[in-house]
């Protein structure tokens, strides 16, 4: 009996950068592939250093699109609980 391969997307947001990693199991081994990376620089607001949530959101969505556009194997419908509508850019 064969089952459809399941892909999992992890979005790692660190203090200075972030990345999107796709993982799946193949022949009993966990395969991980970094698909998108971005800088996470802080901004200063009211004298405090803060994450730039506007840019973080933009990069998170751009990374999800990159998974779908650069890796046709990773059909977005296969990701658990998340479907992304195609929009004109």
Protein Blocks (a to p, Z undefined) as FASTA:
>chain_A
ZZdddddddddddfkbccddddddeehiacdddfbdcddddddeehiacddfklmmmmmm
mmmmmmmmmmmmlgfklpghiacddddZZ
